[in-house]
Amino acid sequence: MFKRLDPTDVDKTPFKVYKQFTVTNEDSGSFVYNFRAISSSAAIRNSFDPATAESSSFQSASFYHLPAWHMINNRYYRQKTAGVVRTTPMNPYNNFGSNSSKQYRMLHESASIISVSKDLYGERIKPKSITLKDDSTATTVTMVDDGEGNLYDTNLSQSFATFASGGFLDTDMIKSTASFAGNVYYEQGILILTNTGSKFIDVGTGKSSDGFNLEYKAQVTINEYSYFCVIGENEFNSSTNISTTFEQSGSINVSGSDAWAFFPPGDAKYQSGSYKHHYQQATRYENFVTHSEFRPYVTKVGLYNDFDELIAIGQLSAPIKNEKDLALGFVVRFDA
């Protein structure tokens, strides 16, 4: 009793779901890392040897200042670095990450990086869901994202709004010095604090009580599948329930002194009953099945693939009588 579905009766609807996460500088075991990126010129001035010195170490992971700086520079900031005054909006398409012209990018000689594992953000971090609190300075700094890939200080949101309204030109940078903190790349789970002012320069590098607290929402797309199953008039009017066959034939039976062990708990308690040891094929129904008023009830709807493999079962909340003169329609939905 199979029926092929019409392609127009199958629907797939994607929708996005979000889950709130909170991570700190102590969560390196979950592959959340914070480390510094320093260019070669800054390393020389500070007597830093990038060939031998590790920037920080968390469990088994070690990061180096210089390679980290070149990595983010080549990946996200290669069109614009410090020292060049920009008077027109930056073309973002030569860089990775967000291609929004509403994201300001300026990489100085050092930056702080917070990297979140893909297992903790799914497809991407949801824009406008980030709250980053840092205690590396004498006061707690709270930063949020604007949904375009920019991080700014919540206490100076008006200053950032002024900077954003001007098109993020370097000539307006003085308006944002105290508010603009850095960038977030949602699809890669990367937060980069590029502002080198005293308020932001050590963000993400502290430990213990001087560490950071990052809240965000992970985004995942789930598909809802909907199958419209139609039972036409006088279809599926026979039953496959073994109770309708003569003497319940068509079952495997067992016998012996320990046959009671195969019984339901009630019968097994008294160690009674016996089953036949052979398989007897069903050849006819019980008499009540052949009555003109007999109608089976629908309790489940099974979905099969082209190889007759059962892939999903829709369970009805109550049995539905299958009248021979009526058509029935069932909608089976599940998420995957």
Secondary structure, 3 states (H helix, E strand, C coil): CCCCCCHHHEEEEEEEEEEEEEEECCCHHHCEEEEEEECHHHHHHCCCCCCCCCCEEECCEEECHHHHHHHHHHHHCCCCECCCCCCCCCCHHHCCCCCCCCCCCCECCEEEEEEECHHHCECEECCCCCEEEECCCCCCEEEEECCCCEEEEHHHHHHHHHHHHCCCCHHHHHHCCCCEEEEEECCCCEEEECCCCCCCCCCCCCCHHHCEEEEEEEEEEEEEEEEEEEECCCCCCCCCCHHHEHHHCCCECCCCCCHHHHCCHHHHHCCCCCCCCCECCCCCECHHHHCCCCCCEEEEEEEECCCCCEEEEEEEEEEEECCCCCCEEEEEEEEC
